[in-house]
Amino acid sequence: MADDHWRYVGNEVKITINLTPTLTQEDVREAVGLESANLDTQFSDVLTAISQLDYPGDGSIPVDQDYGGKGNLTYTVNGKPVGGAWGRAYLKSDYDAQRRSDEYVQATTTQLASGDWSNPMLLDPGVYKLLFYLRNVAGPDLFDLVVTE
């Protein structure tokens, strides 16, 4: 289910569409009859398509899983990347002030099974909180991030 939000930014109106993932691998297998042996690969392809709904942000600096070093921001549980996890970036000042609705989200991404992000988050220099989660699997987990030029 989508929640549509809008906000004014300068002379522009920005529209954010928030889609919360509700599909599980079992849902996908049942819906399209995928073979168990190929489920991870095929489910990853579905997640890649869904990730095109991500909002990369408006900033000037691309931030991905390798920002600050190889795999530095890869979201893992027990050392394994969490494929399908959704990531959101908030300004730390907004997050700390309890401003966490969609209008305060600076950028989003989806992590693939490989640990790569579907798209970099485009952020401006500043201090951020990254929130990662995968419903019924991992998180939500919060991380500090300082973006520099």
C-alpha positions in Angstrom: 0.0 0.0 0.0 1.4 3.4 -1.0 1.4 6.5 1.2 1.8 9.6 -1.0 3.3 12.7 0.5 4.3 16.1 -1.0 6.3 19.0 0.2 7.6 22.3 -1.1 11.3 22.7 -1.7 12.1 26.2 -3.0 9.8 26.7 -5.9 9.3 23.0 -6.5 6.8 20.5 -5.2 8.5 17.2 -4.3 6.3 14.1 -4.2 7.4 11.0 -2.2 5.8 7.7 -2.7 6.5 5.3 0.2 6.0 1.6 -0.6 6.5 -0.8 2.3 7.6 -4.2 1.2 5.2 -6.9 2.2 6.3 -9.8 0.0 8.2 -12.7 1.3 10.1 -15.3 -0.7 7.3 -17.7 0.0 4.8 -15.2 -1.4 6.8 -14.8 -4.6 7.2 -18.6 -5.0 3.5 -19.2 -4.5 2.4 -16.3 -6.8 4.6 -17.1 -9.8 5.5 -20.8 -9.3 9.3 -20.4 -8.8 11.4 -23.5 -8.3 13.0 -23.6 -4.8 16.5 -24.1 -6.3 16.3 -20.8 -8.2 14.3 -18.9 -5.6 17.2 -16.7 -4.3 18.4 -15.6 -7.7 14.8 -15.0 -9.0 13.8 -13.2 -5.8 16.8 -11.0 -6.2 15.6 -10.1 -9.7 12.2 -9.1 -8.3 13.9 -7.0 -5.6 16.0 -5.3 -8.3 12.8 -4.4 -10.2 11.2 -3.1 -7.0 14.3 -1.1 -6.1 13.6 1.2 -9.1 11.0 2.7 -6.9 13.7 4.0 -4.5 14.2 7.7 -4.1 17.9 8.3 -4.6 17.9 11.9 -3.2 18.9 15.3 -4.4 22.4 15.6 -2.9 25.7 16.0 -4.7 27.6 13.0 -3.2 26.8 9.4 -4.1 26.8 7.2 -1.0 26.6 3.4 -1.5 27.7 0.3 0.3 31.3 1.1 -0.3 31.3 4.7 1.0 34.2 4.9 3.4 35.7 1.6 2.3 34.8 -1.7 0.5 31.6 -3.0 2.1 31.7 -0.4 4.8 27.9 0.3 4.7 26.7 -3.2 3.7 23.8 -4.1 6.0 24.5 -7.6 7.4 23.1 -10.0 10.0 25.6 -12.6 11.3 28.0 -11.5 8.6 25.7 -12.1 5.7 24.2 -9.3 3.6 20.5 -8.8 4.1 19.1 -9.0 0.6 15.9 -7.0 0.2 16.6 -4.7 3.1 15.4 -1.1 2.7 17.6 1.8 3.7 16.5 5.3 4.5 18.7 8.3 5.2 17.6 11.1 7.6 19.4 14.2 8.7 20.6 13.4 12.2 19.0 16.7 13.4 15.6 15.7 12.0 15.9 12.1 13.4 16.9 13.3 16.8 14.0 15.8 16.9 11.6 12.9 16.1 11.0 14.1 12.6 10.8 10.8 10.9 7.9 10.9 8.5 8.4 10.4 4.7 8.9 14.1 4.1 12.1 14.1 6.2 13.6 11.1 4.3 16.6 12.4 2.3 17.1 9.3 0.2 16.3 5.6 0.0 17.8 2.4 -1.4 17.3 -1.3 -1.4 20.1 -3.7 -0.7 20.5 -6.7 -3.0 21.5 -10.2 -1.9 25.1 -9.5 -3.0 25.3 -6.6 -0.5 25.3 -4.0 -3.2 22.8 -1.2 -3.0 20.3 -0.9 -5.9 21.3 2.7 -6.2 23.5 5.1 -4.4 21.9 7.6 -2.0 22.7 11.1 -3.3 23.4 13.2 -0.1 24.9 16.5 0.6 27.7 16.9 3.2 26.3 16.5 6.7 25.5 14.1 9.5 22.9 11.5 8.9 21.1 8.5 10.5 20.8 5.5 8.3 17.9 3.2 9.0 17.9 -0.3 7.6 15.3 -3.0 7.9 13.7 -6.0 6.3 10.3 -6.8 7.6 10.2 -10.0 9.8 13.9 -10.6 9.0 16.2 -7.8 10.3 16.1 -4.5 12.0 15.2 -1.8 12.1 18.8 -0.9 12.8 20.2 2.6 13.0 23.7 3.8 11.9 25.5 7.1 12.1 27.0 8.5 8.9 29.1 11.6 8.2 29.1 12.6 4.6 32.0 14.7 3.5 33.0 16.3 0.1 
